[in-house]
Amino acid sequence: MPQYLPMVLQLKMNVEIGFEAKELDTVRRSEFREVAAELQRCGCRITFHSPFWDLCTGSVDRFVRHISRLRLQQALDLAEIFQPMHIVCHTGYDPRHHGHSWMSWVERSLEVWEPLVRQVEKLQTYLLLENVWEKGPQLHRELFSRVNSPQFGFCLDVGHQNAFSETSLPVWVRDLGEVLKEIHIHDNDGSGDAHLPVGAGNIDFAALRSQLENNGWKPVLTVEPHREEHLLETLKGLQRVWKVF
C-alpha cells in the first residue's frame, strides 16, 4: 500500500487488500487506520484477502488448525477499521494430501469456519471461500451446506480453475452460482497459475459473462495482475468481453 496508495487515491480505485503474517505482526494499528481513512475519504470500495500461506483449516494437527484460525481472525479484526465488502479466504485443502479423506477434512475445518462466519454476520460483511487446488466444487458445496449463512459465500478464481481443476468452468459456476459473490480475474493457458492479462490465455471470459447474465448473477469482479504493466492490459481485455466500463 505505501507504494501504490497515491495511485489508488488519484484514480479512486476499488482495492482488494491482501494480508500476510508479516503485515499482521508488524504494521501498527494506527497505520491501518490512516490508510483506511484515506481510502474511505476517496470513496474507494474495499475487499480483503486473508492470509493463506502454510495455513490449513482442516489439518489433522490441531495446532495447525489453531494457527490457521488465529491468522484468519487477525484479518477479521481489521474489518471494523476498513469495513470491507468481502473477506476472501483460501480453504487450505490440497487433494494431493487430503483427497482420500476430504469429508473428514471438512469436519475438522468446521471448528475454524463456524465461529468466523458468525462474526462476519455481526460485521455485516461476507466471508468468501476461494477455489485453489480443489478439483471440483464438491468441497465448497459441502462447507456451504454445513455452515448455512447468507454471509458465507464463494469467490471464483478463474485462473485457479483453469490451471488446477478437473471440472469445467461452467460447472463451477452452475453449482456455486447461487452463493457466488466475487470473481478473481486473470488468465493462463492451463499449464500454471500465470496471472496473465485477460485475453493472453485460453479462459473463455465471454462464455462466463453470458452464463452469469443468463442467471442474473452479478458478482464483484476483482482483477489480479501480478505485474504493474499487466493492469492496463487486463482492463482492456476485460472491457472487450465484458463491456462494463
C-alpha positions as a printed Julia matrix, in Angstrom:
245×3 Matrix{Float64}:
   0.0     0.0     0.0
   2.72    2.58    0.69
   3.96    2.11   -2.89
   0.6     2.21   -4.66
  -1.61    4.27   -2.34
  -1.08    7.59   -4.2
  -2.15    5.99   -7.5
  -5.12    4.27   -5.87
  -6.31    7.55   -4.35
  -5.75    9.56   -7.53
  -7.75    7.09   -9.65
 -10.22    6.32   -6.85
  -9.64    2.63   -7.4
 -11.53   -0.05   -5.53
  -8.96   -2.37   -3.98
  -8.61   -5.86   -2.56
  -6.09   -5.61    0.26
  -4.1    -8.76    0.95
  -2.74   -9.53    4.4
   0.0   -11.97    5.31
   1.59  -12.92    8.61
   4.35  -10.32    8.35
   1.94   -7.41    7.88
  -0.39   -8.64   10.59
   2.52   -8.92   13.03
   4.42   -5.73   12.22
   2.13   -2.97   10.88
   0.83   -0.67   13.59
  -2.93   -0.43   14.07
  -2.62    3.36   13.68
  -1.15    2.88   10.18
  -4.04    0.64    9.2
  -6.45    3.34   10.42
  -4.68    6.05    8.4
  -4.82    4.03    5.18
  -8.44    3.05    5.74
  -9.44    6.67    6.36
  -7.79    7.84    3.13
  -9.44    5.11    1.07
 -12.84    5.8     2.58
 -12.44    9.55    2.08
 -11.95    8.96   -1.68
 -14.88    6.57   -1.89
 -12.71    3.54   -2.67
 -14.57    0.29   -2.02
 -12.53   -2.34   -0.22
 -12.36   -6.11   -0.1
  -9.93   -8.21    1.95
  -7.8   -11.19    1.05
  -6.91  -13.08    4.22
  -3.53  -14.76    4.81
  -3.19  -18.21    3.29
   0.45  -19.34    3.07
   1.03  -22.58    5.05
  -2.48  -22.47    6.55
  -4.77  -25.5     6.5
  -8.16  -25.17    8.17
  -8.85  -28.93    8.07
  -5.42  -30.16    9.12
  -5.17  -33.35   11.19
  -2.89  -31.35   13.5
  -4.99  -29.27   15.9
  -2.16  -26.79   16.35
  -2.13  -26.1    12.6
  -5.9   -25.58   12.73
  -5.41  -23.23   15.67
  -2.79  -21.14   13.84
  -4.98  -21.08   10.73
  -7.92  -19.73   12.69
  -5.67  -17.22   14.52
  -4.35  -15.74   11.28
  -7.83  -15.53    9.72
  -9.1   -13.96   12.94
  -6.41  -11.29   12.75
  -7.73  -10.27    9.33
 -11.29  -10.2    10.63
 -10.17   -7.98   13.49
  -9.29   -5.3    10.91
 -12.74   -5.37    9.33
 -14.11   -2.75   11.71
 -11.38   -0.37   10.56
 -11.59   -0.94    6.78
 -15.25   -2.01    6.51
 -14.62   -4.4     3.6
 -17.44   -5.64    1.41
 -15.94   -9.16    1.37
 -13.27  -11.12    3.21
 -11.77  -13.75    0.88
 -10.12  -16.87    2.34
  -8.49  -20.0     0.98
  -9.6   -23.33    2.41
  -6.06  -24.74    2.56
  -7.32  -28.0     1.09
  -4.9   -29.87   -1.17
  -6.2   -33.03   -2.89
  -2.64  -34.39   -3.16
  -2.58  -34.7     0.63
  -6.23  -34.69    1.73
  -8.1   -36.19   -1.24
  -8.51  -39.66    0.28
 -10.41  -38.29    3.29
 -11.92  -35.0     2.2
 -15.09  -35.39    4.27
 -13.01  -35.8     7.43
 -11.1   -32.7     6.35
 -14.39  -30.81    6.09
 -15.45  -31.97    9.56
 -12.22  -30.73   11.11
 -12.37  -27.4     9.28
 -15.8   -26.55   10.7
 -14.23  -25.54   14.02
 -12.49  -22.77   12.07
 -15.26  -21.63    9.73
 -18.3   -21.7    12.0
 -17.12  -19.07   14.53
 -15.66  -16.87   11.78
 -18.94  -16.88    9.86
 -20.87  -15.9    12.99
 -18.51  -12.96   13.4
 -18.91  -11.7     9.84
 -22.67  -11.86   10.29
 -22.31   -9.31   13.09
 -19.91   -7.23   10.99
 -22.42   -7.17    8.11
 -19.86   -8.32    5.58
 -19.27  -11.59    3.72
 -16.75  -14.35    4.28
 -15.92  -15.96    0.93
 -14.08  -19.19    0.2
 -11.89  -19.15   -2.9
 -11.04  -22.18   -5.03
  -7.34  -23.02   -5.44
  -6.29  -26.69   -5.67
  -9.78  -28.2    -5.42
 -10.57  -30.45   -8.4
 -14.26  -29.58   -8.37
 -16.91  -27.69   -6.4
 -17.87  -30.59   -4.09
 -15.84  -29.45   -1.08
 -17.15  -25.89   -1.27
 -20.72  -27.11   -1.65
 -20.34  -29.28    1.43
 -18.94  -26.43    3.52
 -21.71  -24.03    2.46
 -24.34  -26.64    3.33
 -22.78  -27.35    6.72
 -22.4   -23.68    7.71
 -25.63  -22.23    6.41
 -25.45  -18.44    6.33
 -26.27  -15.76    3.76
 -22.95  -14.14    4.7
 -20.93  -17.24    3.73
 -20.24  -17.43    0.01
 -17.94  -18.26   -2.88
 -15.12  -16.41   -4.63
 -14.44  -17.97   -8.03
 -10.82  -17.7    -9.16
 -10.98  -18.45  -12.87
  -7.2   -18.73  -13.19
  -7.02  -21.37  -10.47
  -9.93  -23.24  -12.02
  -8.25  -23.28  -15.43
  -4.85  -24.34  -14.09
  -5.73  -26.83  -11.35
  -9.33  -28.05  -11.61
 -10.6   -31.17  -13.34
 -14.08  -29.65  -13.59
 -15.11  -27.19  -16.29
 -15.73  -23.52  -15.55
 -19.44  -23.69  -16.49
 -19.97  -26.48  -13.94
 -18.24  -24.49  -11.18
 -20.48  -21.52  -11.95
 -23.61  -23.67  -12.23
 -23.04  -25.48   -8.95
 -21.98  -22.45   -6.87
 -23.63  -19.57   -8.72
 -26.27  -19.04   -6.03
 -23.55  -18.2    -3.48
 -21.1   -16.55   -5.92
 -20.18  -13.09   -4.63
 -16.81  -12.35   -6.26
 -14.64  -13.44   -9.2
 -10.86  -13.13   -9.37
  -9.97  -12.21  -12.94
  -6.69  -13.29  -14.58
  -5.76  -15.56  -17.46
  -3.49  -18.53  -18.23
  -3.13  -21.37  -20.76
  -3.96  -24.12  -18.28
  -0.36  -25.11  -17.58
   0.06  -22.97  -14.45
  -1.17  -20.03  -12.4
   0.46  -17.38  -14.6
  -1.8   -14.39  -13.74
  -1.72  -13.13  -17.33
  -3.88  -10.28  -18.67
  -7.36  -11.17  -19.92
  -7.0   -12.49  -23.48
  -3.41  -13.68  -23.09
  -4.53  -17.2   -22.14
  -7.38  -19.52  -23.13
 -10.05  -18.8   -20.49
 -13.43  -18.15  -22.14
 -14.46  -14.94  -20.39
 -17.22  -14.22  -22.91
 -18.92  -17.53  -22.08
 -18.52  -16.8   -18.37
 -20.17  -13.42  -18.81
 -23.06  -14.97  -20.72
 -23.64  -17.65  -18.08
 -23.71  -15.05  -15.32
 -26.05  -12.74  -17.23
 -28.41  -15.57  -18.14
 -28.81  -16.4   -14.45
 -28.92  -12.81  -13.2
 -25.8   -13.23  -11.07
 -23.72  -10.06  -10.53
 -20.58  -10.84   -8.53
 -17.85   -8.3    -7.83
 -15.03   -8.56  -10.4
 -11.5    -8.29   -8.96
  -8.59   -8.14  -11.38
  -5.39   -9.82  -10.2
  -2.41   -8.78  -12.35
   0.92   -9.7   -10.75
   2.9    -7.21  -12.83
   2.24   -3.48  -12.91
   2.26   -3.3   -16.71
  -0.43   -6.01  -16.85
  -3.05   -3.87  -15.11
  -3.99   -1.79  -18.17
  -3.81   -4.85  -20.45
  -6.15   -6.71  -18.11
  -8.66   -3.85  -18.06
  -8.57   -3.54  -21.85
  -9.06   -7.28  -22.26
 -11.9    -7.31  -19.77
 -13.55   -4.37  -21.48
 -13.57   -6.24  -24.79
 -15.52   -9.2   -23.39
 -17.48   -7.67  -20.52
 -18.23   -4.12  -21.76
 -19.0    -2.84  -18.26
 -16.85    0.33  -18.24
